[in-house]
Amino acid sequence: MSRQRGSTLLELVAILAISAVLCAIAVPGVAAVRSVFAADAAADRLALVLRDAQARAQAHGAAVRVSVAGDGCYSVCDVCPSGERPVARGELGADVASNYPQGALEFGAAGWPTLPGASPRAGHFTIGAATAGRVVVVQLGGCVRCT
C-alpha cells in the first residue's frame, strides 16, 4: 500500500490559525514601539529647532520666538520692532504639550529663554504624552536637553 505525502486541509487550517493569533499579539506591540520611535525623533528635532533659534538670537543680537502647536507644528520667527519675520516652519510628527503659554518661547539676545515679551523662564515641552512621553527641557540658563 502506497502512502501519499503532503498536508491535509486540517493541518493547513491549524497553521493559519496559529499564525493569525501570533500576528494579533505582535501588531499592537509593533505599533507601540513605532510611536516610541516617533516621539524620540520628534523630541530630538524639537531640541535641534530650539538650539538653532537660541544660536540665531545670540548671533543676531535680537529675540527669536519659537511657537509649537499641540499637533506638533512649529514656527520660528525673528522678533523685530516692526513685528515678527518668519524664519522657519515645520512639523515634529507627534503631539506636543508645554508649560509655556500657547507653546510660545522666546530666546533673548543673550540666548536665555523667556516668555514672549516677559522675564526669563525655564520650561518644558512634552512630546507624545499619550504614548512615550519624551520631554525637552529648556533650563533658565539656556541649556536645551531631552529626557
C-alpha positions as CSV (number, residue, x, y, z in Angstrom):
1,M,0.0,0.0,0.0
2,S,1.5,3.3,-1.0
3,R,1.2,6.4,1.2
4,Q,0.7,9.9,-0.3
5,R,2.8,12.7,1.1
6,G,1.6,16.2,1.8
7,S,-0.5,18.2,4.3
8,T,-4.1,17.8,5.0
9,L,-6.6,20.6,4.9
10,L,-6.9,20.4,8.7
11,E,-3.2,20.9,9.2
12,L,-3.2,23.9,6.9
13,V,-6.1,25.5,8.8
14,A,-4.3,24.9,12.1
15,I,-1.2,26.6,10.8
16,L,-3.2,29.6,9.6
17,A,-5.0,29.9,13.0
18,I,-1.7,29.8,14.9
19,S,-0.2,32.5,12.5
20,A,-3.3,34.7,13.0
21,V,-3.0,34.5,16.8
22,L,0.7,35.4,16.7
23,C,0.0,38.3,14.4
24,A,-2.8,39.6,16.6
25,I,-0.3,39.6,19.5
26,A,2.6,41.2,17.7
27,V,0.9,44.0,15.8
28,P,-0.1,46.2,18.8
29,G,3.4,45.8,20.2
30,V,4.9,46.9,16.9
31,A,2.6,50.0,16.9
32,A,3.6,50.9,20.4
33,V,7.3,50.6,19.5
34,R,6.8,52.7,16.4
35,S,5.1,55.5,18.5
36,V,8.0,55.5,20.9
37,F,10.5,55.9,18.0
38,A,8.3,58.7,16.5
39,A,8.3,60.5,19.9
40,D,12.1,60.1,20.2
41,A,12.7,61.6,16.7
42,A,10.2,64.4,17.4
43,A,11.9,65.3,20.7
44,D,15.3,65.3,19.1
45,R,14.0,67.5,16.2
46,L,12.4,70.0,18.7
47,A,15.6,70.2,20.7
48,L,17.5,71.0,17.5
49,V,15.0,73.7,16.5
50,L,15.2,75.3,19.9
51,R,19.0,75.2,19.9
52,D,19.1,76.7,16.4
53,A,16.7,79.5,17.5
54,Q,18.9,80.2,20.5
55,A,22.0,80.4,18.4
56,R,20.2,82.7,15.9
57,A,19.2,85.0,18.7
58,Q,22.8,85.2,20.0
59,A,24.3,85.6,16.6
60,H,21.9,88.5,15.6
61,G,21.6,90.0,19.0
62,A,17.8,90.0,18.7
63,A,15.0,87.9,20.1
64,V,13.8,84.8,18.3
65,R,10.4,83.3,19.0
66,V,9.6,79.6,18.7
67,S,5.9,78.6,18.7
68,V,4.9,75.0,19.0
69,A,1.2,74.0,18.5
70,G,-0.4,71.0,20.2
71,D,-0.4,69.0,16.9
72,G,3.4,69.3,16.6
73,C,3.6,72.2,14.0
74,Y,6.2,74.7,14.9
75,S,7.3,78.1,13.6
76,V,10.4,80.2,14.2
77,C,10.3,84.0,13.9
78,D,12.7,86.8,14.3
79,V,11.2,89.4,16.6
80,C,11.8,92.9,15.2
81,P,10.5,96.3,16.3
82,S,8.3,96.3,13.2
83,G,6.9,92.9,14.1
84,E,7.7,89.2,13.5
85,R,9.5,87.9,10.5
86,P,9.1,84.2,9.8
87,V,12.3,82.2,9.6
88,A,11.3,78.5,9.6
89,R,8.2,76.2,9.8
90,G,7.8,72.5,10.2
91,E,6.2,69.5,11.7
92,L,7.5,67.4,14.5
93,G,5.3,64.4,13.7
94,A,3.9,64.0,17.3
95,D,1.6,65.7,19.7
96,V,3.2,68.3,22.0
97,A,2.1,69.8,25.3
98,S,4.0,72.6,27.1
99,N,4.0,74.7,30.2
100,Y,4.8,77.7,28.1
101,P,1.5,79.6,27.4
102,Q,0.3,78.8,23.8
103,G,3.6,76.8,23.4
104,A,5.5,80.1,22.7
105,L,9.1,80.6,23.8
106,E,11.4,83.5,23.0
107,F,15.1,83.5,23.2
108,G,16.6,86.9,24.0
109,A,19.7,88.4,22.6
110,A,21.8,86.6,25.3
111,G,20.1,83.3,24.4
112,W,18.1,83.0,27.6
113,P,14.6,81.6,27.4
114,T,11.7,84.0,28.2
115,L,8.0,84.2,27.7
116,P,7.2,86.4,24.7
117,G,7.8,90.0,25.9
118,A,8.4,89.0,29.5
119,S,11.0,87.9,32.0
120,P,13.3,84.8,31.8
121,R,11.5,81.5,32.4
122,A,12.5,77.8,32.2
123,G,10.0,75.3,30.9
124,H,9.5,72.1,29.0
125,F,7.7,70.5,26.1
126,T,6.3,67.0,26.4
127,I,6.3,65.1,23.2
128,G,3.9,62.2,22.6
129,A,2.5,62.3,26.1
130,A,-0.2,59.7,25.2
131,T,2.5,57.2,24.2
132,A,6.1,57.7,25.1
133,G,6.2,61.0,26.9
134,R,9.6,62.3,25.9
135,V,10.4,65.7,27.4
136,V,12.5,68.6,26.0
137,V,13.6,70.8,28.9
138,V,14.7,74.4,28.5
139,Q,16.7,75.5,31.5
140,L,16.8,79.0,32.8
141,G,20.5,79.3,31.8
142,G,19.5,78.4,28.2
143,C,20.5,74.7,28.2
144,V,18.1,72.7,26.0
145,R,18.1,68.9,26.6
146,C,16.0,65.8,26.0
147,T,15.0,63.5,28.8
